[in-house]
């Protein structure tokens, strides 16, 4: 039996609020992270030479609420690459991208 319910997960996005400080600078925004299957996550994290930047580039698909100098920062690959130039930010985003794969929201 194929569960039709799981079809919606193929396009699911996990919204993860981030609020961290790096080098005395506050980063606060909501990351939009692509949900992947366990086998896809395993391939991404266990492949030879995999690094945090690759994980973020694959799983972080957007954000909202990212403000810089009073202006909204739209998600763009060049902006993401600016962030990924700092290994501390890259590592934090990578951890969140992986953690989001396991985040379950309980319903009453």
C-alpha positions in Angstrom: 0.0 0.0 0.0 1.3 3.5 -0.9 0.4 6.1 1.6 -1.0 9.1 -0.3 -0.5 11.2 2.9 3.3 11.0 2.3 3.0 12.6 -1.2 2.7 16.0 0.5 6.0 15.6 2.2 7.8 15.6 -1.1 7.3 19.4 -1.3 7.2 20.1 2.5 9.1 22.9 4.0 10.0 23.3 7.6 10.1 26.8 9.0 12.8 27.1 11.6 13.1 30.4 13.6 16.8 31.2 14.1 18.1 33.6 16.7 21.8 33.5 17.3 24.8 35.7 17.8 28.1 35.3 16.0 31.0 37.6 16.6 28.8 40.0 18.5 26.3 40.3 15.6 22.7 39.1 16.1 21.2 37.0 13.3 17.4 36.6 13.6 15.2 35.2 10.8 13.1 32.2 9.9 14.8 29.6 7.7 12.8 27.6 5.2 14.3 24.2 5.0 13.5 21.5 2.5 12.3 18.2 4.0 14.0 15.2 2.6 13.8 11.4 3.1 16.1 9.6 5.5 18.0 8.1 2.6 18.5 11.5 0.9 19.7 13.0 4.2 22.1 10.1 4.7 23.5 10.5 1.2 24.0 14.2 1.7 25.6 13.9 5.1 27.7 10.8 4.6 29.1 11.3 1.1 32.8 11.6 0.8 34.0 15.1 1.4 30.5 16.4 2.4 30.7 19.7 4.2 28.4 22.1 6.0 28.2 24.4 3.1 26.9 21.7 0.8 24.2 20.7 3.3 23.0 24.3 3.6 23.0 24.9 -0.2 20.9 21.8 -0.7 18.4 22.2 2.2 18.0 25.9 2.9 15.6 27.1 0.2 14.5 30.5 1.5 14.1 32.7 4.6 11.9 35.5 5.8 12.2 38.1 8.5 15.9 38.6 7.7 16.6 42.3 8.2 19.9 44.1 7.5 20.3 47.8 8.1 16.6 48.2 8.5 15.8 46.6 5.1 14.3 43.1 4.4 16.9 40.8 2.8 15.4 38.6 0.1 16.8 35.1 -0.2 19.3 34.9 -3.0 22.2 32.5 -3.7 24.8 35.4 -3.7 23.5 36.5 -0.3 23.6 32.9 1.0 27.2 32.6 -0.2 28.1 35.8 1.7 26.8 34.1 4.9 28.6 30.9 4.1 32.0 32.7 4.0 31.9 32.5 7.8 32.4 28.9 9.1 30.5 29.6 12.3 27.4 30.7 10.5 27.7 27.9 8.0 28.0 25.3 10.8 25.0 26.9 12.6 22.8 26.8 9.5 23.9 23.2 8.7 22.9 22.0 12.2 19.5 23.7 11.8 19.0 22.2 8.4 19.6 18.7 9.8 17.7 19.2 13.0 14.7 20.4 11.0 14.5 17.0 9.4 13.6 15.5 12.9 11.3 18.3 14.2 7.8 17.0 14.9 5.0 19.3 16.0 2.5 17.7 18.3 -1.2 18.4 17.7 -3.9 18.4 20.4 
